[in-house]
Amino acid sequence: MGAKKTLKKKIKSLKAQVKQAAQSAPAKASLVSPLAPAQFPDLPAIRGLRLSTAAAGVRYKGRTDVMLAVLDPGSVVAGTFTRSATRAASVLDAQSKITRDSAEGAAFLVNSGNANAFTGAAGVASVTALCAALSQKLGLPAARIFTSSTGVIGEALPHDRIVAVLDELGSGLSAAALPDAARAIMTTDTFPKGASAKVDIDGQPVTIAGVAKGSGMIAPDMATMLVYIFTDAKITRSALQSMVSRQTDRSFNCITVDSDTSTSDMVLVAATAQADMPVIEDTTSDAAQIFNDALGAVMLDLAHQVVRDGEGATKFVEVAVSGARSDADARKVAMAIANSPLVKTAIAGEDPNWGRIVMAVGKSGAEADRDRLSIRFGPHLVASQGQVAPSYAEQVGAEYMRQQELVIGVDLRLGVGAATVWTCDLTHRYIDINTDYRS
């Protein structure tokens, strides 16, 4: 009996050590995605923005897990949010505040490790407590404070740990801390994500820079991601919101890793009005078009980085559909291909199994004609007119599938509808990460 008790104690001790190790960093974070950029970009400081990070121990130990961004008076904030029916308390709170026009400053407070989702009244109380504490600390109205949480669903947020580091966050504010913010919001991400752009508007420099997190539970409306983009442009809130909504549909709502939509998705874009330029009010003006294009480029860059960090991903895949009856039909086909486990596992195995593409087109719900559509792997015509293309050789397809970046093209030859989405392959690492996520 004594030996059995000793063994049980050893097993219990080992389990505790494993759990502690798992909580010291995001799941498998040491295994950086092979699709990761060579290095984190050199993000410029944004006038009117200061940031800081801290280690609150919300879930992870020994790493930063809270980010604070403080915006100067005169800033405007726009955003888009998940349409999940089980939205987190922070999402609902931010949605209720986003339409407010105010000359006051604003602040974003973000934690990783705990999503504060499906936590009932306790979740609402946590958001209220965080906003109240930060309001007192910064002298900002609670209505100008936006909180975000990402991580495990269904566990009460220990918001007192975040409140305990507010003094540290306040004293550490810096214009150069955007890269630190990118790291603080990571969960299962294997690399921090950032992007920026600089443009001239009416002869004056305007800067845009943003960070994102996201790796799994990624699908349109809007993916398990948090995105924060900042600019010194002068622009009305309504004009900024119009652009953000439009560009979200062209970027973050065109990516998928696993077809699962999160409870906590949020994209916040803040303009500090520090640039020496006329205010952008008319979204059809030349100035608006220049800014809109730059904003779209930053958003698409961040969206692509989310896919490149898809849990267990080894391939970055563009699915381009043309010739559909409508853009809506093209999107149905593209998403059916991008979300198909059979297609994604074939890509992981570097198997040019174009029959799975045919299957996905057929199940999509879009109008299609078997004897009209064609399929391409990159430049290679694989199938057309209801059968394999006479010029296609399996060896050519297999060679193409060995590349890290792939394009699957489908032409339905029914109309002019088109859509492009981005996805990744599905490997056993996805299972490993998600079975270990809470341990």
Buried (B, 14 or more C-beta within 10 A) or exposed (E): EEEEEEEEEEEEEEEEEEEEEBBEBBBBBEEEBEBBBEEBBEBBBBBBBBBBBBBBBBBBBEBBBBBBBBBBBBBBBBBBBBEBEEBBBBBEBBBEBBEBEBEBBBBBBBBBBBBBBBBEEEBBBBBBBBBEBBBEBBEBBBBBBBBBBBBBBEBEBBBEBBBBBBEBBBEBBEEEBBBBBBBBBBBBBBBBBBBBBEBEBEEBEBBBBBBBBBBBBBBBBBBBBBBBBBBBBBBBBBBBBBBBBBBBEEBBBBBBBBBBBBBBBBBBBBBBBBBEBEEBEEBEBEBBEBBBEBBBBBBBBBBBBBBBBBBBBBBBBBBBBBBBBBBEBBBBBBBBBBBBEBBBBBBBEBBBBBEBBBBBBBBBEBBBEEEBBBBBBBEBBBBBEEEBBEEBEEEBBEBBBEEEEBBBBBBBBBBEBBBBBBBBBBBEBBEBBBEEBBE
